[in-house]
């Protein structure tokens, strides 16, 4: 059975995937706790110790894993502290929108163009 299968009980919880730069890891942790306590399932980027050295293959794999987390979401929340949107976050935002997912931003955000 898959999500949306009429034999499955309706989802009780909204799945929210957080996207953004891990330089804001404290904000991610705060939002994860706040949203979970509010009754949501929260998927976040993997918070590695900043001293962890990753190969290009590791970075690529982590990027693909996070795109899968976006695909599993009902909606996406972009953690754009100070309006910051890095290249990876922009790619994730495009992925979410290409899947028709609702996207919101932690801070006000003006679309370019």
Secondary structure, DSSP 4 states (H G I P E B T S, - for coil): --TT-TTSPPPSS-EEEEEE-GGGHHHHHHHHHHHHHTT-EEE------TT----HHHHHHHHHHHHHHHHT-SEEEEE-GGG---HHHHHHHHHHHHTT-EEEESS--PPP-
